[in-house]
Amino acid sequence: MSAISREDVAHLAHLAHIEMSDAELDKMTGELGVIVEAIASVSEAASADVPATTHPIALFNVFREDVVGPTLTAEEALLNAPDSTDTRFKVPAILDGE
């Protein structure tokens, strides 16, 4: 017997505001039953001595020191800018008075 019934699927469809025909309910009951059985078989394989993982390979972040390096002066940064004012980039306005 399947772990999910046709009535369960109809109830879920009702909660999700999804209209389903009788044929769709029957098909979805079978498909969801297969999914529930697959999850149950995976749950049987899991044991307390196997830690839960989010990735098959252990991952870690590689950090480096945050060291200030060479930077551009304001004049160098604005050298190829199409338009500038004082020490700032000048761009077209995108908001009208906001």
C-alpha positions in Angstrom: 0.0 0.0 0.0 1.3 3.5 -0.9 2.2 5.9 1.9 0.2 8.6 0.2 -3.5 8.2 -0.7 -5.6 9.7 -3.4 -7.4 11.7 -0.7 -4.1 13.1 0.5 -3.3 14.3 -3.0 -6.8 15.8 -3.4 -6.4 17.6 -0.1 -3.0 19.0 -1.0 -4.3 20.1 -4.4 -7.2 21.8 -2.6 -4.8 23.6 -0.1 -2.7 24.7 -3.1 -5.7 25.9 -5.0 -4.9 23.5 -7.9 -7.7 22.0 -9.8 -7.0 18.3 -10.8 -9.1 15.9 -12.8 -9.6 12.3 -11.6 -7.0 11.1 -14.0 -4.5 13.7 -12.8 -5.2 12.7 -9.1 -4.6 9.1 -9.9 -1.4 9.8 -11.8 -0.1 12.2 -9.1 -0.9 9.7 -6.4 1.3 7.1 -8.1 4.1 9.6 -8.7 4.1 11.0 -5.2 4.0 7.4 -3.8 7.2 6.6 -5.7 8.9 9.7 -4.3 7.8 8.9 -0.7 9.1 5.3 -1.1 12.4 6.6 -2.5 12.8 8.9 0.5 12.0 6.1 2.9 14.7 3.9 1.3 17.3 6.6 1.7 16.2 7.2 5.3 16.8 3.4 6.0 20.3 3.7 4.6 21.2 6.7 6.9 22.6 5.7 10.2 23.7 7.6 13.3 27.4 7.0 12.6 27.2 8.8 9.2 27.2 12.5 9.7 24.8 14.6 7.7 26.5 16.5 4.8 25.5 19.3 2.5 28.3 18.5 0.0 30.1 15.3 -0.9 33.5 16.9 -0.6 34.5 18.9 2.4 34.6 22.6 1.5 36.3 25.5 3.3 36.9 29.1 2.6 40.4 30.3 1.7 41.0 33.7 3.3 43.9 36.0 2.8 45.0 39.0 4.7 43.1 42.2 3.8 46.1 44.4 2.8 45.7 47.8 1.1 47.4 47.7 -2.2 48.1 50.3 -4.9 45.0 52.4 -5.7 44.2 55.0 -8.2 44.0 58.7 -7.4 40.8 60.5 -8.1 42.3 62.1 -11.2 43.5 58.7 -12.5 40.1 57.1 -11.9 38.4 60.0 -13.8 40.9 60.1 -16.6 38.8 58.2 -19.2 35.4 59.1 -17.7 33.0 60.6 -20.3 31.9 63.3 -17.9 33.0 64.3 -14.4 32.4 67.1 -11.8 35.1 67.9 -9.3 36.3 64.5 -8.2 33.2 62.6 -9.0 31.8 60.7 -12.0 28.9 62.6 -13.6 26.0 60.4 -14.8 22.6 61.2 -16.2 19.7 61.5 -13.7 17.4 58.5 -13.7 14.9 59.7 -11.1 12.9 62.9 -11.6 13.4 64.9 -8.4 13.1 62.0 -6.1 
